Amino acid sequence: MSETLQPALPDELDDRAERLMKRVCAAELKVATAESCTGGLLASLLTDVEGAGHGFDRGFVTYEETAKQQMLGLPADLTGRNDAVTSAVARAMAEGALQNSQSDIALSVTGFAGPAAPGKEEGLVHFGCARHGRATLLREEHFGPLGRGPIRIKALGVLLEMLEQALDEA
């Protein structure tokens, strides 16, 4: 059970994270995260699994455009040309996290967890999952105006699903 995120985290997500991190460790793999709208919640969840610390390499919290460029190597024109909440940015974040870590699998998330700017969709979230030697997985979700907390929790669920998919394709 996650000590850090209880009682806010649903038990199902906590249990799933524990199962997945045990699979990561058993396969002698490492995971990295590149997070924007979740603000490090995925890294916190995965590192809260007791005895699975050797399966987590690092987490990048890149909320701001410049951080995405500096920490993950995103081209300066990518977010300017596409906005920061796109599948192209999610792909670049996951691939950048993989390249800038010692990980085998990298998960990324970028989205509008709270009220978005005019003309932007609240609850729109893009996800990426990169793994060496495999095509980067992408996913787009439209959670709607649920509020920051519920959208972040739903995003964690999607990220865990993507990690599971990456492990199943081993």
N, C-alpha and C positions, 0 to 999 in steps of 0.2 A: 504494500500500500504506500502511496505517495504521502509523505509527511508534509512536504512543502505546500502542495496544492490542495490539501484536504481542508475543509469539506466541499470546496467549490467544484472539484473535478468529479464527474460521474465515475462510479466504481468500475463500469465497463471499460472506460478509457484507461483507467489506471491498470486494470488487470491485463488489458491488451498490450499496453506499453511494457509491462513486466514480461509477458510471454515473448514479445518480439525481441526485447533486449537479450533475453536468455538465448534465443535463436541466433542473434547476431554474435554473441560471445561464443556459442558452441561452434559456429562456422568460422570462428577466428577472424571476424570482420570488424571494421570500424565505421561509425556513422558520424557525419558532420551535418550541421543545420545552417541554413541561411534564412533568417526571419526578418520580416518587416512588420506586418500588421499584428502578428502574434507576440512581438516584443520579447522573444526569448522563452516563451512558455514551453515550446517543444523541447528545447535544450534542458530546461528545468525538469520537465517530466521524465525525459530519458535518463538524466543523471541522478534522478531520485530513486532509481531501481537499485536496491541494495545488491552488491556483489557483481554488478554489471558495468562498473566504471571503465573497465578495459575495452569495452565495446563502443565507447563514445570518444571521439577525437577532439572535436571543438565545435563551438557555435558562433556564428556571426550574426549579430543583431544590427541590421543595416536599414534603419528606419528612414534615413535621409539619402537623397540621391548621391551626394558626394561620398557617403560611406559605402554605398554599393560600388562606386567606381574604385575607391581606394582599397577596400578590403577584398572585393570579389573580382576586380578587374573588368567591370562592365565599361564598355566604351561610353564616353561622355555624351555622345549623341543618341545613345539607345533610349534613355529615359526621356530625353528632350523630344525625340522624334515620335516615340510611341506612348509616352506617359509611363509612369512607374508601375501601373497596374495592368499588365498585359501578359500574355503567354510568353512573348519574346523575352521579357524581363525575368519571368519565373525560370525559363530555361537557362538564361545567362547566369542567374543567381545560383542555381543548382550546379551547373557546370563550373562556375567560378569557385564555389565552395569545394568541389571535388579537386580542382587544380591547386587550390591554396591550402590543402590539408593533407593529412596522411590517411585519409578515409577511403573506403571502398564504395560507400553509398553516401550521397548528399541529398538532402531534402530542402526544398525552398518554398516560401510562401510570400505573396505580396497581394495586398487587397485593401478594400475600404471597410474596416471593421466598424467604424462609427459613421456619423453623418459625413457624406462626401461633399466635395465642392460642387457648385452648380454645374449641371450637365453630367455629373458622375453618378454611378449607381451604388448606393449604399448596399453593402453585403456582397459585392462582386469580389471574388477572391480567385487568384491564379496560383497553381501549385506546380512544382517540378520535382522530379526524382532522377538523379543522374547516378549511373554506375559504370565503372570502367568496362569498356568493351561492349556496352549495350546502348541502345537508343534511349535518349532521355524521355521519360514519361511526363506527360503534361495533363493537367486537369483544370477545368474551370467550373466554379460553383457560383450560383446566384442565391445566396441565403436570405436576401431581403432585409428590411429594416428591423432586425431583431434586437439591435443594441450591441455595443462593443463586446461585452462579456460573452453572451451567447454565440456571437459569430466567431470569436476566438476559440471557444470550446468546440464548435462544429469544425473549424479549421483543423484543430488537433486530431479529430476523428479521421478526416480525410488524409492527413499526413501519415497517420498510423496505417491506414489502408494502403497507401502508396508504398510504405516501407515493407509491409507484408507482401505486396505484389513483387517488389524487387527481390525479396528473399525467396519467394516461390519460384522465381525464374532462374534460380542458381544453377 
